[in-house]
Amino acid sequence: MDPFTVALLAIVGMLVLMAAGIPVAVAMIAASAAGMLSSVGLGFTLTTFRTLPFATGSSYAFAAVPTFVAMGIIAGSSGIVADVYRSADMWLARMRGGLYMATTCASAGFGAINGSTIVGAALFTRIALPEMIKLGYDRAASAGCIAAAGTFAAMIPPSITMVLYGILTNESIGQILIAGLLPGVLTAVVYLVGIMVFVRISPRWAPPSDRSFSLGERVRSLKSVWPIGIIAFIVVGGIYSGTVSPSAAGAVGALAALLVTIVMRRMDMPTFSRAMADSAATTAVMFFIVIGGLAFSRLLLVTGFVNDVLGGIEALGLSPALLLLVMVFVYLILGMLMDPISMMVMTVPIVHPIVTGLGYDPIWFAIIMVKLIELSCITPPVGLNLFVVAGTTKGLVSIREVYRGVLPFVFLEVVTLSILILVPQITLYLPTLMLR
């Protein structure tokens, strides 16, 4: 059978298996094995599946994944994130919709020490949602805000999504991480402006605020911000200066988070044990998906599928700008149907060579991809953060309400994505400085 046909049938088979409810990692591995057997034979297939899992698990580059996960979970378990949220709330209490803004600011701050969107969404559902509902905020909008702000962890370094993207494409993980800093700040600013507009267009979102805190209380609340500031400075500053490699930054950050929480007397042995267990479980799921994705990308490589697709696109004569627009549209559709990590692992090996072959900057496109991954986390019906928020509320907010409440924030994400596409210098400025 023609290798291109084999790869195409493998893709179709994988999608059929996923539609049938088979776990994504299992579907990718099964499709990869069947495709390799059909195209390159039993020997190559057995060699691949004997060596690939060990090579992935023992790769130094992947050391960043469990350590970034551990850093975020340790910080979240200690209560320092709740302190940051309370401080932001004090400073923004007088503004209508201040709790939405406080959630946005605190999520952005937590994103600087947390690489997982799931951890961020679940944590702020427990911290912020009860207070929002108590003060008369719209339930749907509150849940939507929390789900959307949780995605900041994907864009603001350190980010597990960026680390995986760098591993899958062999691009510089350090440059990708630093490139996400300004787009992450831009996303938070767009959210703040958007919230100010939304609460005026739709007053039911939030009642007028009658809360206020003295200047002294607000200044004293800033004392709770220093732990996150120190951890973020160590991780992001270490990567930017070249003092710490991206693979080692997670370990350094996790150690810093542990030491800070111990000094603050926020970490005891039972809490630490639970954090480590949660980190191990999250990491295991990610690695299983990554192994399946790497096996599938190897199938596409040996069959020459990517080169054939690139040649076909060139034959169509589409302009690079039009092709990019088509890719964005396809990813928006995929985001409604697949979880973000699976979508990235399955598609990046196909898309990345095509995009770089058309002359786009790979670091810039990495950030565009991460922004699309953010969108996939909050686009109904299969938005991972939406299910996390609905599940964490334990029936307080229905999944339908979360769907409705997140739509305005999906619009804000599209606005931010458009800005990043039109002004690539926002993404490339800091990585360019790193090269000097």
C-alpha positions in Angstrom: 0.0 0.0 0.0 1.2 3.5 -0.8 2.8 5.1 2.4 0.7 8.3 2.1 -2.5 6.2 2.0 -1.3 4.3 5.1 -0.7 7.5 7.0 -4.1 8.9 5.9 -5.9 5.7 7.0 -4.0 5.8 10.3 -5.3 9.3 11.0 -8.9 8.2 10.1 -8.5 5.1 12.3 -7.3 7.2 15.2 -10.2 9.6 15.0 -12.7 6.7 14.8 -11.2 5.1 17.9 -11.3 8.4 19.8 -14.9 8.9 18.7 -15.7 5.4 20.1 -14.5 6.5 23.5 -11.0 4.9 23.4 -8.5 7.0 25.4 -6.5 9.4 23.2 -3.1 7.9 24.1 -4.3 4.3 23.3 -5.9 5.5 20.0 -2.7 7.1 18.9 -0.5 4.1 19.8 -2.9 1.7 18.1 -3.1 3.7 14.9 0.7 4.2 14.9 1.4 0.5 15.3 -1.1 -0.5 12.6 0.4 2.1 10.2 4.0 1.0 10.9 3.2 -2.6 10.4 1.5 -1.8 7.0 4.3 0.5 5.8 7.7 -0.5 7.3 7.1 -3.9 8.7 7.2 -5.8 12.0 10.9 -5.2 12.9 10.7 -1.4 12.8 7.4 -1.4 14.7 8.7 -3.6 17.5 11.9 -1.6 17.8 10.0 1.7 18.0 7.7 0.5 20.8 10.5 -1.1 22.7 12.7 2.0 22.7 10.4 5.0 22.5 8.7 4.8 26.0 12.1 4.5 27.7 13.7 7.2 25.5 10.8 9.5 26.4 10.8 8.8 30.1 14.5 9.1 30.4 14.9 12.2 28.3 16.5 15.1 30.2 14.3 17.6 28.3 11.1 16.0 29.8 12.4 16.5 33.3 10.8 19.9 33.2 7.3 18.5 33.0 7.0 16.8 36.4 8.9 19.6 38.1 6.7 22.4 36.7 3.6 20.4 37.7 5.0 19.9 41.2 5.9 23.6 41.5 2.3 24.7 40.8 0.6 22.1 43.0 2.9 22.8 45.9 2.2 26.6 45.7 -1.5 25.9 45.3 -1.7 23.5 48.2 0.1 25.9 50.6 -2.5 28.7 50.4 -0.2 31.5 49.1 -2.3 31.8 46.0 -5.4 32.6 48.1 -3.4 35.4 49.8 -2.6 36.9 46.4 -6.2 36.7 45.4 -7.3 38.5 48.6 -4.7 41.2 48.0 -5.9 41.8 44.5 -9.5 41.9 45.8 -8.6 44.6 48.3 -7.0 46.8 45.6 -9.9 46.4 43.2 -12.9 46.2 45.6 -14.2 49.6 44.8 -14.6 48.9 41.1 -17.7 47.2 39.7 -16.8 43.7 38.7 -13.7 43.9 41.0 -13.8 40.2 41.8 -13.6 39.4 38.1 -10.5 41.6 37.8 -9.0 40.2 41.0 -9.4 36.7 39.6 -7.7 37.8 36.4 -4.8 39.4 38.2 -4.3 36.6 40.7 -4.5 34.0 37.9 -1.9 35.9 36.0 0.3 36.0 39.1 -0.2 32.3 39.7 0.5 31.5 36.1 4.1 32.7 36.7 4.7 29.7 39.0 2.1 27.3 37.6 2.4 25.4 34.3 -1.0 23.7 34.3 -4.3 25.3 33.3 -6.2 22.6 35.1 -4.6 23.4 38.5 -5.3 27.1 38.1 -9.0 26.6 37.1 -9.7 24.2 40.0 -7.9 26.3 42.6 -9.6 29.5 41.8 -13.0 27.8 41.6 -12.5 27.0 45.3 -11.1 30.3 46.2 -13.0 32.9 44.2 -16.4 31.4 43.2 -18.0 31.3 46.7 -17.1 34.9 47.3 -18.5 36.0 43.9 -21.8 34.2 44.4 -22.0 35.6 48.0 -21.7 39.2 46.7 -24.3 38.7 44.0 -22.2 38.2 40.9 -23.7 36.3 38.0 -23.0 32.6 38.5 -22.4 31.9 34.8 -20.1 34.8 34.2 -18.2 34.1 37.4 -17.5 30.4 36.4 -16.6 31.5 32.9 -14.2 34.1 34.1 -12.4 31.5 36.4 -12.3 28.9 33.6 -10.8 31.5 31.1 -8.3 33.0 33.5 -7.0 29.5 34.3 -5.6 29.4 30.8 -3.0 32.0 31.7 -0.9 29.1 32.9 -0.5 28.0 29.3 0.9 31.3 28.1 2.8 32.9 31.1 6.1 31.1 31.7 6.7 28.5 33.1 4.3 26.6 30.9 4.0 22.8 30.4 2.3 23.4 27.1 5.3 25.4 25.9 7.8 22.8 27.1 5.9 20.0 25.3 5.8 22.1 22.1 9.5 22.7 22.3 10.2 19.0 22.7 7.8 18.0 19.9 9.4 20.5 17.4 13.0 20.6 18.6 12.7 24.4 19.0 14.4 26.3 21.9 12.3 25.8 25.0 13.9 28.8 26.7 13.0 31.1 23.8 9.5 29.8 23.6 9.0 30.3 27.4 10.3 33.9 27.3 8.3 34.7 24.2 5.1 34.0 26.1 5.7 36.7 28.7 4.5 39.8 26.9 1.6 37.9 25.2 0.5 36.7 28.6 0.5 40.2 30.0 -1.4 41.4 26.9 -4.0 38.7 27.5 -4.5 39.8 31.1 -4.8 43.5 30.0 -7.4 42.6 27.4 -9.4 40.7 30.0 -9.4 43.6 32.4 -10.5 46.1 29.7 -13.1 43.6 28.5 -14.5 43.1 32.0 -14.9 46.8 32.5 -16.9 46.9 29.2 -19.0 43.8 30.0 -20.2 45.0 33.4 -21.4 48.2 31.9 -23.1 46.5 29.0 -24.7 43.9 31.2 -25.2 45.2 34.8 -26.4 41.8 36.0 -22.9 40.6 35.7 -22.0 42.4 39.0 -23.8 44.7 41.4 -22.4 48.1 42.3 -19.6 47.7 44.9 -20.0 49.2 48.3 -16.8 47.5 49.7 -13.7 49.5 50.4 -10.4 49.0 52.3 -8.1 51.6 53.7 -4.8 52.4 52.0 -3.0 50.9 55.0 -4.9 47.6 54.6 -4.2 47.4 50.9 -0.5 48.1 51.4 -0.2 45.5 54.1 -1.9 42.9 51.9 1.0 43.2 49.5 3.1 41.3 52.0 1.4 38.2 50.8 2.5 38.7 47.2 6.3 38.2 47.9 6.3 34.4 47.8 5.0 34.2 44.2 7.2 37.1 43.2 10.3 35.3 44.5 9.5 32.0 42.9 8.6 33.7 39.5 11.8 35.7 39.6 13.9 32.6 40.2 12.3 30.6 37.4 11.7 33.3 34.7 14.7 35.4 35.6 16.9 32.3 35.6 15.7 31.2 32.1 16.0 34.7 30.7 19.5 35.3 32.0 20.7 31.9 31.0 21.6 31.0 34.6 19.2 28.1 34.7 18.3 25.9 31.7 14.6 25.4 30.9 14.8 21.7 32.0 16.3 22.6 35.3 14.1 25.7 35.9 11.2 23.5 37.0 13.3 21.7 39.7 14.7 25.0 40.9 11.2 26.5 41.0 9.7 23.5 42.8 12.5 23.6 45.4 12.0 27.4 45.8 8.2 26.9 46.3 8.8 24.2 48.9 11.3 26.3 50.8 9.1 29.3 50.7 6.0 27.4 52.0 8.1 25.8 54.8 9.4 29.2 55.9 5.9 30.5 55.9 4.8 27.4 57.9 2.3 26.6 55.2 3.6 23.1 54.4 3.3 20.0 56.6 4.0 16.4 55.8 0.4 15.3 54.9 0.0 18.3 52.5 3.4 17.6 50.9 2.5 14.0 50.4 -0.8 14.9 48.7 0.9 17.4 46.5 3.5 14.8 45.4 0.8 12.2 44.7 -1.2 14.7 42.6 2.0 15.7 40.7 2.8 12.1 39.9 -0.7 11.3 38.7 -0.9 14.4 36.5 2.6 13.7 35.0 1.8 10.0 34.3 -1.2 11.0 32.2 0.8 13.6 30.3 3.6 11.2 29.5 1.3 8.5 28.2 -0.3 11.0 25.8 3.1 12.3 24.7 4.5 8.8 24.1 1.4 8.1 21.9 1.9 11.4 20.0 5.6 10.8 19.4 4.8 7.3 18.1 2.3 8.9 15.7 4.7 11.5 14.6 7.3 8.8 13.8 4.7 7.1 11.6 4.1 10.4 9.7 7.9 10.7 9.3 8.6 7.2 7.9 5.7 7.4 5.5 6.7 10.9 4.2 3.2 12.2 4.9 4.3 15.7 6.0 6.5 16.2 2.9 3.6 15.1 0.7 1.2 17.5 2.4 3.6 20.4 2.1 4.1 19.7 -1.6 0.3 19.6 -2.1 -0.2 22.9 -0.3 2.5 24.5 -2.4 0.8 23.2 -5.5 -2.5 24.9 -4.5 -0.7 28.2 -4.5 -2.3 29.5 -1.3 -0.7 32.6 0.2 1.0 32.1 3.6 -1.4 34.5 5.2 -4.5 32.6 3.8 -3.0 29.3 4.9 -2.4 30.6 8.4 -6.0 31.8 8.6 -7.2 28.4 7.5 -5.1 26.7 10.2 -6.5 29.0 12.9 -10.0 28.2 11.8 -9.3 24.4 11.9 -7.8 24.7 15.4 -10.8 26.6 16.7 -13.0 23.7 15.4 -10.6 21.0 16.9 -10.6 22.9 20.2 -14.3 22.2 20.5 -13.8 18.5 20.1 -10.5 17.5 21.7 -8.5 18.2 24.9 -5.6 20.6 24.4 -2.6 18.3 25.1 -4.0 15.6 22.8 -4.7 18.1 20.1 -1.2 19.5 20.3 0.6 16.2 20.3 -1.5 14.9 17.4 -1.2 17.9 15.1 2.0 19.7 15.8 4.2 17.1 14.1 2.1 17.8 10.9 1.6 21.6 11.2 5.1 22.8 12.4 7.1 21.7 9.4 4.4 23.2 7.1 4.5 26.5 8.8 8.3 26.8 9.0 8.4 25.7 5.4 6.3 28.7 4.5 8.8 31.0 6.1 7.0 31.8 9.4 9.1 32.3 12.5 8.9 29.1 14.5 9.0 30.9 17.9 6.2 33.3 16.9 4.1 30.4 15.6 4.7 28.5 18.9 3.0 31.3 20.8 0.1 31.4 18.3 -0.3 27.7 18.8 -0.2 28.1 22.6 -2.9 30.8 22.3 -5.0 28.4 20.2 -4.4 25.7 22.9 -5.7 28.3 25.5 -8.8 28.7 23.4 -9.3 24.9 23.2 -9.4 24.8 27.0 -12.5 27.0 27.1 -14.4 26.4 23.9 -17.6 24.3 24.4 -18.5 21.5 24.2 -15.1 19.9 25.0 -13.3 22.5 26.9 -11.2 20.9 29.6 -11.3 23.9 32.0 -15.0 24.1 31.7 -15.4 20.6 33.0 -12.9 21.3 35.7 -14.8 24.3 37.0 -18.2 22.6 36.8 -16.8 19.6 38.6 -15.1 21.6 41.3 -18.2 23.5 42.1 -20.0 20.3 43.1 -23.3 21.3 41.6 -23.2 25.0 42.5 -22.9 25.9 38.8 -24.1 23.7 36.0 -22.0 22.9 32.9 -24.6 24.7 30.8 -24.1 27.9 32.9 -20.3 27.5 32.5 -20.8 27.2 28.7 -22.8 30.4 28.6 -20.6 32.4 30.9 -17.3 31.6 29.1 -18.4 32.9 25.7 -17.5 36.5 26.3 -14.1 35.4 27.4 -13.7 33.3 24.2 -14.3 36.6 22.3 -11.5 38.3 24.3 -9.2 35.4 23.5 -9.9 35.8 19.8 -9.2 39.5 20.1 -5.8 38.8 21.7 -5.0 36.2 19.1 -5.7 38.7 16.3 -3.4 41.2 17.9 -0.6 38.7 18.2 -1.0 37.6 14.6 -1.0 41.2 13.3 1.8 42.4 15.6 4.4 39.6 15.8 6.9 42.0 17.5 5.0 41.5 20.7 6.0 37.9 20.7 9.5 38.2 19.3 10.9 41.2 21.2 12.1 39.4 24.4 13.5 36.3 22.6 15.5 38.7 20.3 17.1 40.3 23.4 18.1 36.8 24.6 20.1 36.3 21.5 22.2 39.4 21.9 
